[in-house]
């Protein structure tokens, strides 16, 4: 199975878009796109930011983000 990053990159390339194109058209920061396409989950300080950007990027690329959203879910150890 392809990874999330591979799927995003493949969808972007299939749309004939470079990263600069995506940055300009979607307003998603370059670092965020790079982190998502390389699978660098540690880039995101907050899982909710990661989920939000993933949804935004997937919607832009017209792919379903649902299968991957759980990878960005907050850890089960809830801190008080």
C-alpha distances in whole Angstrom, upper triangle without the diagonal:
4,6,9,12,10,10,13,14,13,15,18,18,18,21,23,23,24,23,27,27,25,27,30,29,27,29,26,27,26,25,23,21,20,19,17,15,15,14,18,18,22,23,24,27,26,23,25,25,21,21,23,22,18,20,22,20,18,21,22,19,19,16,15,15,15,12,12,16,16,15,18,21,24,24,26,29,31,34,37
4,7,8,6,6,10,11,10,12,14,15,15,18,19,20,20,20,24,23,21,23,26,25,24,26,23,24,22,21,20,17,17,16,14,12,12,11,15,16,20,20,21,25,24,22,23,23,19,19,21,19,16,18,20,17,15,18,19,16,17,14,14,13,15,12,11,15,16,14,17,20,23,24,26,29,31,33,36
4,5,5,6,9,10,10,12,14,15,16,18,20,19,19,18,22,22,20,22,25,24,22,24,20,21,20,19,17,15,14,13,10,9,9,8,12,12,16,17,18,21,21,18,20,19,16,16,18,17,13,16,18,15,14,17,18,16,17,14,13,12,13,11,9,13,14,11,14,17,20,20,23,26,27,30,33
4,6,5,6,9,10,11,12,14,15,17,19,18,18,16,20,20,17,19,22,21,19,20,17,18,17,16,14,12,12,11,8,7,8,7,10,11,14,15,15,19,18,15,17,16,13,12,15,13,10,12,14,12,10,14,15,13,14,11,11,9,11,9,7,10,12,10,11,15,18,19,22,24,26,28,31
4,5,5,6,8,10,11,12,14,15,17,15,15,13,17,17,15,16,20,19,17,19,15,16,14,13,12,9,9,8,6,4,5,5,9,10,14,13,15,18,18,16,18,17,13,14,16,13,10,13,14,11,11,15,15,13,15,12,13,11,14,13,10,13,15,12,13,17,19,21,24,26,28,29,33
4,6,5,6,8,10,10,12,14,15,15,15,14,18,18,16,18,21,21,19,21,18,19,17,16,15,12,11,12,9,6,8,8,12,14,17,17,18,22,22,20,21,20,17,17,19,16,13,16,17,13,12,16,16,13,15,13,14,13,16,14,12,15,17,15,16,20,23,24,27,29,31,33,36
4,6,5,6,9,10,10,12,14,14,15,14,18,18,15,18,21,19,18,20,17,19,17,17,15,13,13,13,10,8,10,10,14,15,19,18,19,23,22,20,21,20,16,16,17,15,12,14,15,12,10,13,13,10,12,9,10,10,13,11,11,14,16,15,16,19,22,24,27,29,31,33,36
4,5,5,6,9,10,11,13,11,12,11,15,14,12,14,17,16,14,16,14,15,14,14,12,9,10,11,8,6,9,10,13,14,17,17,17,21,20,18,19,17,14,14,15,12,9,11,12,8,7,11,10,8,10,8,10,10,13,13,11,13,16,15,15,19,22,24,27,29,30,32,35
4,5,5,6,8,10,11,10,10,9,13,13,11,14,16,16,15,17,14,15,13,14,13,9,9,11,9,6,9,11,13,15,18,17,19,22,23,21,22,20,17,17,18,15,12,15,14,11,11,14,12,10,12,11,14,13,17,16,14,17,19,18,18,22,25,26,29,32,33,34,37
4,5,5,6,9,10,10,11,12,15,15,13,16,19,18,17,20,17,19,17,18,16,13,13,15,12,9,12,13,17,18,22,21,22,26,26,24,24,23,19,19,20,17,15,16,16,13,12,14,13,10,12,11,13,14,17,16,16,18,21,19,20,24,27,29,31,34,35,37,40
4,6,5,6,9,9,11,12,15,13,12,15,17,15,15,17,16,18,16,18,16,13,14,16,13,10,14,15,18,19,23,21,22,26,25,23,23,21,19,18,18,16,13,14,14,10,9,11,10,6,8,8,11,12,15,15,15,17,20,19,20,23,26,28,31,34,35,37,39
4,5,5,7,6,7,8,11,10,8,12,14,12,12,15,13,15,13,15,14,10,12,14,12,10,13,15,17,19,22,20,21,25,25,23,23,21,18,18,18,15,13,14,13,10,10,11,9,6,10,10,13,14,18,18,17,19,22,21,21,24,27,29,32,35,35,37,40
4,5,5,6,7,9,12,11,11,14,16,15,15,18,16,18,16,18,17,13,14,16,14,11,14,17,19,21,24,23,24,27,28,26,26,24,21,22,22,19,17,18,17,13,13,15,13,10,13,13,16,17,21,20,20,22,25,23,24,27,30,32,35,38,38,40,43
4,5,8,10,12,15,13,13,16,18,16,16,20,19,20,19,21,20,16,17,19,17,14,17,19,22,24,27,25,26,30,30,28,28,26,23,23,23,20,18,19,18,14,13,15,13,9,11,12,15,17,20,20,20,22,25,24,25,28,31,33,36,39,40,42,44
4,5,9,11,13,10,10,14,15,13,14,17,17,19,17,20,19,15,17,19,17,15,18,20,23,24,27,25,26,29,29,27,27,25,23,22,22,19,17,17,16,13,12,13,10,8,10,12,15,17,20,21,21,22,26,25,25,28,31,34,37,39,40,41,44
4,7,10,12,9,10,14,14,13,15,17,17,19,17,20,19,16,17,20,18,16,19,21,23,25,28,26,27,30,31,29,29,27,24,25,24,21,20,20,18,15,15,16,13,11,13,15,19,20,24,24,23,25,28,27,27,31,33,36,39,41,42,43,46
4,7,8,6,7,10,11,10,11,14,14,15,13,16,16,12,14,17,16,14,17,19,21,23,25,23,24,27,28,27,26,24,22,22,21,18,17,18,16,13,14,15,11,10,13,15,18,19,23,23,22,23,27,26,25,28,31,34,37,39,39,41,43
4,5,5,7,9,10,11,12,14,13,13,11,14,14,11,11,15,14,12,15,18,19,21,24,21,22,26,27,26,26,23,21,22,21,18,17,19,17,13,15,17,13,12,16,17,20,20,24,24,23,24,27,25,25,28,31,33,36,38,39,40,42
4,5,5,6,9,10,10,11,10,10,7,10,11,7,8,12,12,10,13,15,16,18,20,18,19,22,23,23,23,20,18,19,19,15,15,17,15,12,14,16,13,12,16,17,19,19,22,23,21,22,25,23,22,26,28,30,33,35,35,36,39
4,5,5,6,9,10,10,10,10,8,11,12,10,11,15,15,14,16,19,19,21,23,20,21,24,25,25,24,21,20,22,20,16,17,19,16,14,16,17,14,14,18,19,22,21,25,26,24,25,28,26,25,28,30,32,36,38,37,38,40
4,5,5,6,8,10,10,11,10,14,14,11,13,16,16,15,18,20,21,23,25,22,22,25,26,26,25,22,21,22,20,16,17,18,15,12,15,15,12,12,15,17,20,20,24,25,24,24,28,26,25,28,31,33,37,38,38,39,41
4,5,5,6,7,7,9,8,12,11,8,11,14,13,12,16,17,18,20,22,19,19,22,23,22,21,18,17,18,16,13,13,14,11,9,11,12,8,9,13,14,17,17,21,22,20,21,24,23,22,25,27,30,33,35,35,36,38
4,6,6,5,5,6,6,10,10,8,11,13,13,13,16,18,18,19,21,17,18,21,21,21,20,17,16,18,16,12,14,15,12,10,13,14,11,12,16,17,20,19,22,24,22,21,25,24,22,25,26,29,33,34,34,34,36
4,6,6,8,9,9,13,13,12,14,17,17,17,20,22,22,23,24,21,21,24,24,24,23,20,20,21,18,15,17,17,14,13,16,15,12,14,17,19,22,21,25,27,25,24,28,27,25,28,30,33,36,37,37,37,39
4,6,8,11,12,15,14,12,16,18,17,17,20,22,22,23,25,22,22,25,24,24,23,20,19,20,17,14,16,15,12,11,13,12,9,11,14,16,19,19,23,25,23,23,27,26,24,27,29,32,35,37,36,37,39
4,5,9,10,13,12,10,14,16,14,15,18,19,20,20,22,19,19,21,21,20,19,16,16,16,13,11,12,12,8,8,11,10,7,10,12,15,17,16,19,22,20,20,23,23,21,23,25,29,32,33,33,34,35
4,6,9,12,10,10,14,15,15,16,19,20,20,20,21,18,17,20,19,20,18,15,15,16,13,11,13,14,10,10,13,13,10,13,16,18,19,18,21,24,22,21,24,23,21,23,25,28,31,33,32,32,34
4,6,9,7,7,10,11,11,13,15,16,16,16,18,14,14,16,16,16,15,12,12,13,11,8,10,11,8,8,11,12,10,12,15,16,17,16,19,21,18,18,21,20,18,20,22,25,28,30,29,30,31
4,6,5,7,9,10,11,13,14,16,15,15,16,13,12,15,16,17,16,12,12,15,13,9,12,14,11,10,14,15,13,15,18,19,20,18,21,23,20,19,22,21,18,21,22,25,28,29,29,29,31
4,5,5,6,9,10,11,12,14,13,15,16,12,13,16,18,18,18,15,14,16,15,12,13,16,13,11,15,17,14,15,19,19,21,19,22,23,20,20,23,21,19,22,24,26,30,31,31,31,33
4,6,5,6,9,10,10,12,10,12,12,9,10,13,15,16,17,13,12,15,15,11,13,16,14,13,16,18,16,17,20,20,21,19,22,22,19,19,21,19,17,20,21,23,27,28,28,28,30
4,5,5,6,9,10,10,9,10,11,8,8,12,13,13,13,10,9,11,11,7,9,12,11,9,13,15,14,15,18,17,18,15,18,19,16,15,18,16,14,17,18,21,24,25,25,26,28
4,5,5,6,9,10,10,11,13,11,11,15,16,15,16,13,11,13,12,9,9,12,11,8,11,13,12,12,15,15,16,14,18,18,15,16,18,16,15,18,20,23,26,28,28,29,31
4,6,5,6,8,8,11,12,10,12,15,17,16,18,15,12,15,15,12,12,15,14,11,14,17,15,15,18,17,19,16,20,20,16,17,20,17,16,20,21,23,27,28,29,29,32
4,6,5,6,5,7,8,6,8,12,13,13,15,12,10,12,13,10,10,14,14,12,14,17,16,16,19,18,18,15,18,18,14,15,17,14,13,16,18,19,23,24,25,26,29
4,6,5,6,7,10,9,10,13,14,12,14,12,8,10,12,9,7,11,11,9,10,14,13,13,15,14,14,12,14,14,11,12,14,12,11,15,17,19,22,24,25,26,29
4,6,8,10,13,12,13,17,18,16,17,15,12,14,15,12,10,13,13,10,11,15,14,12,15,14,15,13,16,15,13,14,17,14,14,18,20,22,25,27,28,29,32
4,5,9,11,10,13,16,17,16,18,16,13,15,17,14,13,16,17,14,15,18,18,16,19,17,18,16,18,17,14,16,17,14,14,18,20,21,24,26,27,29,32
4,6,9,9,11,14,15,13,16,14,11,13,15,13,11,15,16,14,14,18,18,17,19,16,16,14,16,14,11,13,14,10,11,15,16,17,21,22,24,25,29
4,5,6,8,11,13,12,15,13,10,13,15,13,12,16,17,15,16,20,20,19,21,19,19,16,18,17,13,14,15,11,11,14,16,16,20,21,23,23,27
4,5,6,9,10,9,12,11,8,10,13,12,11,14,16,15,16,19,20,19,21,19,18,15,16,15,11,11,12,9,7,11,12,13,16,18,19,20,23
4,5,7,9,9,13,12,10,13,15,14,14,17,18,18,19,22,23,23,25,23,22,18,20,19,15,15,15,11,10,13,12,13,17,17,18,19,22
4,6,9,10,12,10,9,12,14,12,13,16,17,16,18,21,21,21,23,22,22,18,20,20,16,16,16,14,11,14,14,15,19,20,20,20,23
4,5,7,9,7,6,10,11,10,11,14,15,15,17,19,20,20,23,21,20,17,18,19,15,13,14,12,9,12,11,13,17,18,18,18,21
4,7,9,8,8,11,13,12,14,17,17,18,20,22,23,24,26,24,23,20,21,21,17,16,16,14,11,12,11,12,16,16,15,15,17
4,5,5,7,9,10,11,13,15,16,17,18,20,21,23,24,23,21,18,18,19,16,13,13,12,9,9,8,10,14,14,13,13,16
4,5,5,6,9,10,10,12,14,15,16,18,20,21,22,20,18,14,15,15,12,9,10,9,5,6,5,9,12,13,13,14,17
4,5,5,6,9,10,10,12,14,15,16,18,20,20,19,17,14,14,16,13,10,11,11,7,7,7,11,14,15,14,15,17
4,5,5,6,8,10,10,12,14,15,16,18,19,19,17,14,15,17,14,11,13,13,9,10,11,14,17,18,17,18,20
4,5,5,6,9,10,10,12,14,15,16,18,16,15,12,13,14,11,9,11,10,6,9,10,13,16,18,18,19,21
4,6,5,6,9,10,10,12,14,15,16,14,13,9,10,11,9,6,9,9,6,8,10,13,16,18,18,20,22
4,5,5,6,9,10,11,12,14,15,14,13,10,12,14,12,9,12,13,10,11,13,16,19,21,20,21,23
4,5,5,6,8,10,10,12,14,13,13,10,13,15,12,10,14,13,11,13,15,18,21,23,22,24,26
4,5,5,6,8,10,10,12,10,10,7,9,11,9,8,11,11,9,12,14,17,20,23,23,24,27
4,6,5,6,8,10,10,9,8,6,8,11,10,8,12,13,11,13,16,19,21,24,23,25,28
4,6,5,6,9,10,10,11,9,12,14,13,12,15,16,14,16,18,22,24,27,26,27,29
4,5,5,6,8,9,10,9,12,14,12,12,16,15,14,17,19,22,25,28,28,29,31
4,5,5,6,5,6,6,9,11,10,11,14,15,14,16,20,22,25,28,28,30,32
4,5,5,6,7,8,11,13,13,13,17,17,17,18,21,25,27,30,29,31,33
4,5,8,10,11,14,16,16,16,19,20,19,21,24,27,30,32,32,33,36
4,6,9,10,14,15,15,16,19,19,19,21,25,27,30,33,33,35,37
4,7,9,12,14,15,15,19,20,19,22,25,28,30,33,33,35,37
4,6,9,11,11,13,16,16,17,19,23,25,27,30,31,33,36
4,6,7,9,10,13,14,15,16,20,23,24,28,28,31,33
4,6,6,6,10,11,11,13,16,19,21,24,25,27,30
4,5,5,8,10,11,12,15,18,19,22,23,26,28
4,6,7,9,11,12,15,17,18,22,23,26,29
4,5,6,7,9,13,15,17,20,21,24,27
4,5,5,7,10,13,15,18,18,21,24
4,5,5,9,10,12,15,16,19,22
4,6,9,10,12,15,16,19,22
4,6,9,12,14,15,17,20
4,6,9,11,12,14,17
4,6,8,8,11,14
4,5,7,10,13
4,6,9,12
4,6,10
4,7
4
